[in-house]
Amino acid sequence: MSKEKYFSLKDHVYMHIANLINEGMLGEFEHISEQSIADALSVSRTPVREALMQLADEGYLERLPRKGFTVRGFDESAAREVFEILGPLDGRAALLAVERMSDNNIAQLGFLCNSMQLAINSGLFDRYDDLQREFHQTYVRKCGNSRLADYIDNLNRFFMKRAYLQEKPEVLEANARKANKEHAHILALFKKRDGIGLQSYIRDVHWSLDNAKYLSW
């Protein structure tokens, strides 16, 4: 029986701050008050500082001398750098996972693909984003390499802020439909158990550097 993952106080503070960034409640270059976070969560400043330092180490915040922590921006150049790393890693995870994926796992990918299409048709792009993250996590979790899965998870955190959801609905819809066609192709390759095809398609097409502009903020 697998044990439930334990979250420390610092982890809870981390997730709270990440959510504030994700929802746009903490904007680019905005100063983060340790005391305000501590007061809001009824905790001491120690776990707050630990969470802020982790977020700074991971690139989401900038630590300024005598000024504390501010939210970093994430421009297209930064997004391209992440894509250059994430594409090969995600593709490798799919290659490793393809023989470990059960028929039920692949059916789950199909369910998620269909659910994403329904979300797009209904204009629920926030829901679509949650589903597409789950789609990728489904096979990454089956890759059999916990370090690789952790690296991918850490890189995906750079896209915690969903500022692209502020785009015009027609732009969001076009981008989401294009991406979900790619998800459908990934699903087809999993059904064929084509690991080499999956690796190259995810690396070179799905994580194409041309797509980086959609995820900058």
N, C-alpha and C positions, 0 to 999 in steps of 0.2 A: 504494500500500500504506500503510495507516494505521500510525502509530508507536505502540508500546506506551507507556502513560502512565508517566512517571517519578515515583517517590515518593522524596522527600528523607528524610533521617534524622528531621527534624521531623515529616514526614507519618506515618512509622511509629510514632513516639511518640504522635502525636495519635490514631491508630487504636487503639493499645494502651489509652490512657486512656479513649477512647470505649467500647471493649469492656468495660472494668472497670465503667463506669457502666451500660452496657446490661445486663450480667449481674448487676447488683446488688451487685458486690463493693466498689463505692464508693457509699455511701448518701447520702441527702439530708443536707446540712450537714456532711458528713464532710470533715475536713481532708486535703489531699493533700500528701504529702511529696515534694518535688522529689528529694531524695537517694534515697529508697526506689525511686522510678521509675527514676532513673538507674542504681542498682545492679542492679535487676531486668533492665534491658535492656542493661547493660554499655555505657552511653554517658555522655558528660559531661552536666553539668547545663544546658548551653546549649540543646540541642534540646528538653530537657524544659521549660525555662522558655518557649521559643518556642511550644511546643504548648499549654502551659497558658494563655498569654496569648491565643492564638487561640481556645481554648475559652471563655475569659472574654469576649472580644469578641463571640462568637457567642451568648452568653447561657447557656451550660451550666454555667459556673463563676462564682463570685463572688470577686473579689480584695479582700481585707481588709487595711488598713494594718497592717503589722508582724505579720500572722498568715498571710499567703500566700493560698492558694486553697482554696475549699471548694465542694462540689457544690451547685448551686442546686436548689430544689424546683421542680416544674412543676405548678401547681394548675389547676383547671378554668378559672379566669379567664384564665390565661396560654394555655391550650390554645385557648380561644375566640378570643383575639387572633390566634393563628397561623392558625386556621381562616378567620378573616375575610380574611386575606391570601392564604392558600394556595388557597382555593376558586376565586377569580377567576383566579389565575395558572394553576392546573392545568386549569381549564376553557378558558382561552385557548390553552394548549399543545395541548389536544385539537383545538380548532378549527383551529389552524395545521397540525397533523399529519395531519388527516383525508385530505387529498388527497396527502400524501406517503407514507402507509402503503400498502405493497404488499399483495397478497392473502396473501402469506406472513407478513407482519407481523400482519395481522388473524387469520390462522390461529394464530399464536403466542399472541395474546390468548385465543383459544378454548382452546388447550391449557392455558394457565395457569389459566383459569377452571375447567376440569375438574379440574386438579391441586389447586386450592384446595378443591374440593368433596371430593375424596378425602382430603385432609389433615384436613378438618373431620370427615368420617365416621370417621376413624381416631383422632380426638382429638389430632392432631399440630398444635397451635396455633402453636408456634414455627415449624414448617415453613410453615404457612399464612401467617404474617406475612412470611416471606421471599418467598413467592410473590406476595403482594399488592403488595409493594414493587416486585418485578420487573414486574408487570402495568402499574403506572403508569409505571415507567421506560421501558417499551417504546414508548409513544407520546410521552412527553416528549422522548426522545432523537431523535424524528423531527419535532419541531416546527420545526426550521430556525432557531431563535433560541437561540444558545448562552448568552447572558446570562439569558434566561428560564429555561432548563434549570438553570443554576447557582443562580439564586434559589430555584427549587423544591427543588433538592437541599439547599441550606442550610436551608430551612425544615423539610424532612423530618427533618433531624438533631435537631430538638427532640424527636422521638419515638424517639430512639435507645434510651432506656431502656424496656424492654417490661414495665413493672411491672403492666400490666393482665393479663399472663399469670398473675398470682397470683390472679386471680378464680376463683370456683368453676367447675368444668368446664361445668356446665349454663348458666351465664351467658356464658362464653366461646363456647360452641357457638351460643347464640341470637344473640349479637352477630355472630359470624362468618358465620352463615347469612344474616342480614339484609344484611350488607355484600356477600356474594358474589352475592346476588340483584341488588344494584346493579351489581356488576361485569358480570353477565350482560346487564343492560340497556345498559351502556356498550358492551359488545361488539356488541349488536344495532344500536346507533346507528352504530358504526363500519362495520358491514356495509352500512348504508344510506347511508353517506357523509354523514350528517346533522351537519354541523359546528355549526350553531346549536343544534340539539337537544343535542349533546354538551356544548357550553359551558354552557348553562343547567342541564342535569341534574347535571353534575359540581359546578358552583358552588353550586347551591341545594339539591340533595338529597344527593349523596354527601358533600360537605363541609358539610352542615347543622350549624349551631351546636349543635343538640341532641346531636350525636355527640361533641362535644368532651369530655364527661365521661368517656368511655371511654378517653381517651388522656392524662389527667392523672396525675401521679405525685408 
